[in-house]
Amino acid sequence: MASYVLLLKEHEDDETVVYRFGPNEIVMGKIELNKVTKKFAELETLPDSYIPSKFYFDRAAQRLVVCLIREGGKFPERTAFES
């Protein structure tokens, strides 16, 4: 089964980065990564109760880990998790 999670950056400063995430630009939650502690927080769940927010949150977090570690802390305005 293929997975796709769209991430759109909403805010970034020296300590945190916040993205909206979800299956498309209409149905989105909000995730925050603390760059200092390397911890994630789900600021908003997906608004559709039929879409599993944890599934999308976990994959959004995986994509942000790649940005933090492999891509040297560069967080693009728009990115995606695809598998």
C-alpha positions as CSV (number, residue, x, y, z in Angstrom):
1,M,0.0,0.0,0.0
2,A,1.4,3.4,-1.0
3,S,1.5,6.3,1.5
4,Y,1.6,10.0,0.9
5,V,1.7,12.8,3.5
6,L,1.9,16.4,2.4
7,L,3.8,18.8,4.7
8,L,3.5,22.6,4.4
9,K,5.8,24.8,6.6
10,E,3.9,27.3,8.8
11,H,6.6,28.6,11.1
12,E,10.3,28.2,11.8
13,D,12.7,29.8,14.3
14,D,16.0,28.7,15.9
15,E,14.2,26.3,18.3
16,T,11.1,25.0,16.6
17,V,9.6,24.3,13.2
18,V,5.8,23.9,12.7
19,Y,4.2,22.2,9.7
20,R,0.7,21.4,8.6
21,F,0.4,17.8,7.5
22,G,-2.2,15.5,6.0
23,P,-3.3,13.6,2.9
24,N,-4.0,16.9,1.0
25,E,-4.2,20.7,1.5
26,I,-7.8,20.6,2.7
27,V,-7.5,18.0,5.5
28,M,-4.5,18.9,7.6
29,G,-3.3,18.7,11.2
30,K,-0.3,20.5,12.7
31,I,3.0,19.1,13.9
32,E,5.8,20.8,15.8
33,L,9.4,19.7,16.1
34,N,11.6,21.2,18.8
35,K,15.0,21.3,17.2
36,V,16.8,21.5,20.5
37,T,15.2,18.5,22.3
38,K,14.3,16.7,19.1
39,K,10.8,16.0,20.3
40,F,7.6,16.1,18.3
41,A,4.2,17.4,19.4
42,E,0.9,17.1,17.6
43,L,-0.6,20.6,17.9
44,E,-3.7,19.8,15.9
45,T,-5.2,16.4,14.9
46,L,-6.6,15.9,11.4
47,P,-10.2,17.3,11.4
48,D,-11.7,14.2,9.8
49,S,-12.3,11.4,12.3
50,Y,-12.4,8.9,9.5
51,I,-8.8,9.6,8.6
52,P,-6.2,8.1,11.2
53,S,-4.3,11.1,12.5
54,K,-1.6,9.0,14.1
55,F,-0.8,7.4,10.8
56,Y,-0.2,10.8,9.1
57,F,1.5,12.2,12.2
58,D,4.0,9.4,12.4
59,R,5.0,9.7,8.7
60,A,5.2,13.5,9.0
61,A,7.6,13.0,11.9
62,Q,9.7,10.6,9.9
63,R,10.0,13.1,7.1
64,L,11.0,15.9,9.5
65,V,13.7,13.6,11.0
66,V,15.2,13.3,7.5
67,C,15.2,17.1,7.2
68,L,16.9,17.4,10.6
69,I,19.5,14.7,10.3
70,R,20.2,13.8,6.7
71,E,19.5,17.2,5.2
72,G,21.4,19.2,7.8
73,G,18.5,21.0,9.4
74,K,17.1,22.4,6.2
75,F,13.3,22.5,6.4
76,P,11.7,23.3,3.0
77,E,8.5,25.3,2.6
78,R,6.8,22.2,1.1
79,T,7.8,18.6,1.3
80,A,6.2,15.1,1.5
81,F,6.6,11.6,2.8
82,E,6.1,9.1,0.1
83,S,6.5,5.3,0.2
